[in-house]
Amino acid sequence: MTECDFDSTGNNIEQITGYEPRLIPDEGLSVRIRPINLNDSDAWIIFVNGLSPYSKFYRFHHIIKDVCAEDARPFCSIDYKNSFALIAELVKDSCFEIIAVGRYTRINESPNAEFAIVVDDDFQRRGIGVEIMKDLAKVAGKNGITTFEGYTLIENFEIINFLKKCGFDLRIIQRTGMRHISFSTDKMVGVRGFEPPTT
Ligand SMILES: CC(C)(COP(=O)(O)OP(=O)(O)OC[C@H]1O[C@@H](n2cnc3c(N)ncnc32)[C@H](O)[C@@H]1OP(=O)(O)O)[C@@H](O)C(=O)NCCC(=O)NCCS
């Protein structure tokens, strides 16, 4: 256990969330998934500022300037029920670095939540995103969230492939410049309402 397994008031986050941190098997790397907390603010800032403009744009849907401590607070301070975020951290010696974040936020008091995920450019296509997304859906289900939804940029086909690979049953509605994606937090393979490009 490290200090990041405890929140700022010393509570054990595993006990609060019921999520047991786990290692993702990856050749030669030690990558651990665990819930984020406020002690992760500095690492979160380094992670977001280090993303490529492309990944930042796909994640936040607009061009963002460097983030600061004030920006980190709402992203790292969550209630672990209506809002939840899992990070993948690369553990090296006794240091760690955030290399991915997946999160959901419940929409009002509904059983739906908005989801978002982003993986450090140097660690994409290694299966880390799938591991986070599947765990996030399980956690959400336990917290009474039955559906994930979100808008993605129309050109972001990667996210469709990615969510399919996770095994979700996607419902996709095209809007001007955007695509609305929703799926049950229970896994079921399939995609409805989506015409892939013919080229
Ligand atoms: C989309 C994203 C989260 C995927 O994370 P990842 O860790 O790279 O994904 P994985 O390695 O787990 O990929 C699993 C599958 O998703 C699909 N996939 C992932 N990235 C893809 C890409 N760039 N192009 C096409 N398919 C892709 C593939 O089917 C892949 O399986 P494969 O490698 O065996 O072919 C990551 O690319 C990312 O951070 N993108 C920028 C931010 C973003 O678009 N967020 C979504 C909006 S909130």
PDBQT file of the ligand as one rigid body, heavy atoms in Angstrom, charges set to zero:
ROOT
HETATM    1  C1  LIG A 201      -9.614   5.386 -27.175  1.00  0.00    +0.000 C 
HETATM    2  C2  LIG A 201      -8.536   5.052 -26.134  1.00  0.00    +0.000 C 
HETATM    3  C3  LIG A 201      -9.076   5.353 -24.753  1.00  0.00    +0.000 C 
HETATM    4  C4  LIG A 201      -8.218   3.553 -26.246  1.00  0.00    +0.000 C 
HETATM    5  O1  LIG A 201      -7.320   3.183 -25.209  1.00  0.00    +0.000 OA
HETATM    6  P1  LIG A 201      -6.169   2.105 -25.468  1.00  0.00    +0.000 P 
HETATM    7  O2  LIG A 201      -5.572   1.728 -24.178  1.00  0.00    +0.000 OA
HETATM    8  O3  LIG A 201      -5.273   2.621 -26.522  1.00  0.00    +0.000 OA
HETATM    9  O4  LIG A 201      -7.018   0.919 -26.064  1.00  0.00    +0.000 OA
HETATM   10  P2  LIG A 201      -6.657  -0.636 -26.005  1.00  0.00    +0.000 P 
HETATM   11  O5  LIG A 201      -5.214  -0.869 -26.212  1.00  0.00    +0.000 OA
HETATM   12  O6  LIG A 201      -7.283  -1.191 -24.774  1.00  0.00    +0.000 OA
HETATM   13  O7  LIG A 201      -7.390  -1.066 -27.333  1.00  0.00    +0.000 OA
HETATM   14  C5  LIG A 201      -8.369  -2.032 -27.409  1.00  0.00    +0.000 C 
HETATM   15  C6  LIG A 201      -8.954  -2.050 -28.806  1.00  0.00    +0.000 C 
HETATM   16  O8  LIG A 201      -9.581  -0.791 -29.098  1.00  0.00    +0.000 OA
HETATM   17  C7  LIG A 201      -9.421  -0.523 -30.502  1.00  0.00    +0.000 C 
HETATM   18  N1  LIG A 201      -8.579   0.670 -30.636  1.00  0.00    +0.000 N 
HETATM   19  C8  LIG A 201      -7.917   1.328 -29.674  1.00  0.00    +0.000 A 
HETATM   20  N2  LIG A 201      -7.250   2.390 -30.186  1.00  0.00    +0.000 NA
HETATM   21  C9  LIG A 201      -7.501   2.387 -31.517  1.00  0.00    +0.000 A 
HETATM   22  C10 LIG A 201      -7.085   3.204 -32.612  1.00  0.00    +0.000 A 
HETATM   23  N3  LIG A 201      -6.300   4.270 -32.442  1.00  0.00    +0.000 N 
HETATM   24  N4  LIG A 201      -7.533   2.896 -33.855  1.00  0.00    +0.000 NA
HETATM   25  C11 LIG A 201      -8.346   1.850 -34.064  1.00  0.00    +0.000 A 
HETATM   26  N5  LIG A 201      -8.759   1.016 -33.071  1.00  0.00    +0.000 NA
HETATM   27  C12 LIG A 201      -8.346   1.282 -31.814  1.00  0.00    +0.000 A 
HETATM   28  C13 LIG A 201      -8.736  -1.739 -31.104  1.00  0.00    +0.000 C 
HETATM   29  O9  LIG A 201      -9.738  -2.644 -31.485  1.00  0.00    +0.000 OA
HETATM   30  C14 LIG A 201      -7.964  -2.277 -29.906  1.00  0.00    +0.000 C 
HETATM   31  O10 LIG A 201      -7.683  -3.632 -29.964  1.00  0.00    +0.000 OA
HETATM   32  P3  LIG A 201      -6.375  -4.136 -30.763  1.00  0.00    +0.000 P 
HETATM   33  O11 LIG A 201      -5.225  -3.271 -30.310  1.00  0.00    +0.000 OA
HETATM   34  O12 LIG A 201      -6.257  -5.572 -30.338  1.00  0.00    +0.000 OA
HETATM   35  O13 LIG A 201      -6.688  -3.944 -32.204  1.00  0.00    +0.000 OA
HETATM   36  C15 LIG A 201      -7.210   5.819 -26.396  1.00  0.00    +0.000 C 
HETATM   37  O14 LIG A 201      -6.832   5.630 -27.725  1.00  0.00    +0.000 OA
HETATM   38  C16 LIG A 201      -7.302   7.318 -26.129  1.00  0.00    +0.000 C 
HETATM   39  O15 LIG A 201      -6.970   7.763 -25.038  1.00  0.00    +0.000 OA
HETATM   40  N6  LIG A 201      -7.731   8.105 -27.134  1.00  0.00    +0.000 N 
HETATM   41  C17 LIG A 201      -7.772   9.568 -26.974  1.00  0.00    +0.000 C 
HETATM   42  C18 LIG A 201      -8.898  10.025 -26.059  1.00  0.00    +0.000 C 
HETATM   43  C19 LIG A 201     -10.256   9.575 -26.536  1.00  0.00    +0.000 C 
HETATM   44  O16 LIG A 201     -10.528   9.476 -27.720  1.00  0.00    +0.000 OA
HETATM   45  N7  LIG A 201     -11.152   9.327 -25.580  1.00  0.00    +0.000 N 
HETATM   46  C20 LIG A 201     -12.497   8.942 -25.892  1.00  0.00    +0.000 C 
HETATM   47  C21 LIG A 201     -13.463  10.054 -25.720  1.00  0.00    +0.000 C 
HETATM   48  S1  LIG A 201     -13.878  10.277 -24.021  1.00  0.00    +0.000 SA
ENDROOT
TORSDOF 0
